[in-house]
Each structure stands twice: as C-alpha cells, then as structure tokens.
Amino acid sequence: MTLTTRLFLSMSLLVAAAVIGSIVASDALLRKQLEAETATTLEGEARLLAGFLPTDSTRWPEIARIAGDQLVARVTLIDGTGRVRGDTEFDRAALANLENHADRPEVRAALEQGVGRDERVSASTNARQLYVAVRGGPPGIAVVRVSTSLTAIDARIHALQRAAVGTGLVMLIAAGLVAWLLARALARPLAQIAEAARDFAAGRPAVLPDSRVPEIAQHVDALRTMHEELDERFDALRREREESRTLLEALSDGVIAADARGAIVSCNAAARRLLEFRPGDPLPPLTELFHDQQHRTLIREVLEGRAVERREIDMGERTVLVSGRTLPDGGALLVMSDVTDMRRLETMRRDFVANVSHELKTPLTAIAGYAETLAAEADPSSQTAGFAATIGQNARRMQLLVDGLLDLSRIESGHWQPTRSVVEIDAAARDAWAPFAERAETAHIRLETTVPRDAHAVSADPDALRQIFTNLFDNALRHTRAGGTIRVAAQVVTDGVAVSVTDTGSGIPAEHLPRVFERFYRVDQGRARHQGGTGLGLAIVKHLVEAHGGRVEAESVLGHGTTIRLHFPAVTKP
C-alpha cells in the first residue's frame, strides 16, 4: 500500500468518524435538549392556560380549540375523573366518545406530582407526540394538558444530519487533496531515497533528493553520510582483501578454504602446485580433492570439527605436513607444507651423523687405549701422566657423545623398534641406579621409589626403559646438591601409566623448559660441560618414550627441583 493510499484512507476514516460522531450527537444530545426545551415551553403554556380558564364549563370546548390554534398545539382539558371536557381536535359532540384519560401517564403524574410528561405515538394522529400536563384550572378542571408533534424536532435534527454528511463529503474531498499534496511532499522523496539505497547496495551511482521537509532532509543527510562512510570502508576492505590475497599467494605453504558444503572458495598458488592444478583449472569439492583413503580420512576429520595438527601425508613423491581447522561458519581451512626437501635433508643429516659417529668409534677407542697405556707406564707425578689422563678423559667424553648420536640416529631412522614386554618399574629403576650408587653415596644423595600396586609395571622395551632411567639419573645427580633426594613414582592415568623422576636440585628456569628435550641444548652451558654432560640425554629419553607411543613432559621450579614425567600406554593383558 502506497503512502498516498495510506494518507487518504487515514484522513477518510478520520472524517467519517467525525461525521458519524456528529450524527450520533445530533440524534442523541441535540434531540434530548430540544425535547427538554419544548417540554418546558409546553409546561409554561399549560400553566398560563390553567390560570386564565373561565369557570363557565360550556365555553371550555371552544376555548380549547381557540387556544390550540393560537399556540399551534393540542390543548386538552380533563376533569378529576379523567373525562375530557375540552380538546382542540374534537368538538363538543365528539367529546363524549373520547376515552377516559385518567390512565394516561402524564395525567396520572400531574395529579400526583403537579406536572407530568410523556412521549408516544398518538392514536388519533399516528405521529410522535410530546404531552405535558399540569395540575390546576377552575373548578371542574383538574388537569390542563398541552401536546405537540415531534415532527418539527425530527426535521431539524435530520437537517443537521444532512449538513453533517455534506460537510463530511467536503472534508473527504479535502482529505484527498491534502493526501495528494502530502504524497508529493513526502512520498516522492521517500521513494527516491529507497531507490538511492538500492543503488548504494548494488554499487551503482545514486541521486539523493532535495526536500524541504526537515525530517526527510535529515534522513537524506544521514544517508549521504552513511554512503560516504560505506565507500571508505568498502575501499579499505578491498585494499585489505587485495593485501590478504597477495600475502596468501606469496606464501610458500598451500592454503585451501572451503565452505560448509565442502566447496572450495579459496586456494592459493602453492596449494595448486602441490595438488598439480593449473591456475585456471576448476577445483572439485574438498571431499573429492584427494583419492587416497588416508587423505580422505583427514578431510573427513576436519569437516567433522576435529583439529588436525601437522599430520604427515605422502602425495606422490612429495611429503606434506597438513594442518586443518574448522571455520566459524562450518567450513574448513587446510594448510599444507611441503617438507620433502626438509625430510631429505634430515635423512642426509641422520646418515651423515651415523656414518661420522660410526667412523669415530674406532679412532676414539684407539686414542683412549693408548692414553690409558701411556698413563699407566708414566711416572704418576710426571707431566706425561697428566697429559695422558686428560687425553683419556676427553676421549671417553667423545665416546659418550658418539654413542648418544648413534642411538639417536638409530631411533630417528626407524631402524630400532622397541621389543615390548611387561617391565617392573621399581626393578628397572634400581637396576639403572646401580652404576650411580657409589657416586650418589659420596654426595649423600638417596633414591626413593613410590610405585603403587596398580601402576607397578609398564609395557616397554626393558633395555630402553633402563636407558631412560640411566639418562634421567645422570642428569639428576649432576644438578642435585649433597643430601638431596631423587624420587621415582608411578600412577595410573587415563591413557596408561605415568612414571615420574623428581630431584631436589637447582631446577630449570621457565623460559628453558620448552627446549630441554632438544639435542645439545644446555640450560647452563659452562656447568653442564664441566660436569661431563653431552646435551643428548633428554633428547634420547624423548625419542625412546615416543617410540613406545608415549609422551614426555618437564616441570620445574627454580631452586626446588625438576620433574620429568613419562607417559606410557597401558599394559596389554594377555
């Protein structure tokens, strides 16, 4: 419905309501007022007539006729019994045939109260009549009644109603004219504003109207300001989008974004290269992008809302790390990193370290042997004995380093796999402690074990578990002050058994904790080297535990000691 139609209908309803209200008011209020005024006039005329009636009863019919003609009303003279003694509309002969008027409401009220009124249809004239009767008159007359027809009042009210209807029609025409004028002043600018808003939304140039109506002018100004701000924001968004697209295309990692239905909405150049799609080739849905079952499982996990972190997959001759996240709108985001060259370099590094370490074992063994021979044959107080002892000590350190590198290379290359069996934690810990017992006793450091019955064993390679404890004890002894304690504990956790080795040593600063399991990483370089550490112990522990399908964590409070916690899978019962 247009604004013009709404304005016209609104004004028409208002005018109609006003006309109907005036008609109802004229029929109710005005009629009541006019009837009251007429009744008051008739009462005064009846009182006046009652006061001037002669006592001669023979003249009453004639006086009733004359008075009625003069007053333009019907005059009726009634005695105490209700018999009509004179009436304007009946001669003397007809009076005897009239009904007794004692039961008329106005007559009865006049006899009782002095004045009586009634409104009814006259039986003789068949018209609505207003009767007013007053008590009084000469002897023989008890009530003087004056009545008049209400036709004149009805005619006045009907005339007023006709005038109200005519006025309403005029007002209705005026309402249409006003509605048309308002439509020109309001509807056209509003329609132009709506059209301009549609043009803004579609990105087309728009023309805003000029209006003299203050409210519309304010809306036009607000819309113009909004359009300018939107243009600025859209320009900023376009610039940010272009920058993001440029950055995305410049990434060496492949990035793929899909909507909730799996349709790919964004794919950078690196992802196309990895997937072997040319720049203009259409991309299939994300669920059909890969054909290998392993890859499809990864995509399904991401679309189901599970996060995937750096999962390694093979794509032909290339090795790719894939990370996946679910987007807030239900879509998915994949980040693919080509690590083929990195894996090749890691393999070369492992092979190089393994080969060099293997080649170093023979000369180091010879150096250590000759140094021990020289030290044994030389005078203990001579300089030669000191040099030989230093050579032997450093050769043994190099042997430890080479052995650690060989162990790491063997684990990382996958050539070593744990031979699992059920290993008692307490027994493995004490076997590993035995070589350190003398050293610990000298430093007054004791070993405590707290292994409950429900966590007494783990499923692990016995030699690997012993080597894990050996490396952890070696580290703990180097950093625990005299009189300290090294505690081995175990407890059942959700996914298996957690074994912890806790010392009361100097602790590790919080900023170093994330890197303590890296090879050759030392918190205190000088102190660790002075105490004979190789920097490979915790790295070997981490790789051995992960080879069992577990994980390792480090907790420490500076000055209060360190806890290394090992998580092993639950023991599989036969």
Secondary structure, 3 states (H helix, E strand, C coil): CCHHHHHHHHHHHHHHHHHHHHHHHHHHHHHHHHHHHHHHHHHHHHHHHHHHCCCCHHHHHHHHHHHHHHHCCEEEEECCCCCEEEECCECHHHHCCCCCCCCCHHHHHHHHHCEEEEEEECCCCCCEEEEEEEECCCCCCCEEEEEEECHHHHHHHHHHHHHHHHHHHHHHHHHHHHHHHHHHHHHHHHHHHHHHHHHHHHCCCCCCCCCCCHHHHHHHHHHHHHHHHHHHHHHHHHHHHHHHHHHHHHCCCEEEEECCCCCEEEECHHHHHHHCCCCCCCCCCHHHCCCCHHHHHHHHHHHCCCCEEEEEEEECCEEEEEEEEECCCCCEEEEEEECHHHHHHHHHHHHHHHHHHHHHHHHHHHHHHHHHHHHHHCCCCCHHHHHHHHHHHHHHHHHHHHHHHHHHHHHHCCCCCCCCEEEEHHHHHHHHHHHHHHHHHHCCCEEEEECCHHHCEEEECHHHHHHHHHHHHHHHHHHCCCCCEEEEEEEEECCEEEEEEEECCCCCCHHHHHHCCCCCCCCCHHHHHHCCCCCCHHHHHHHHHHHCCCEEEEEEECCCEEEEEEEEECCCCC
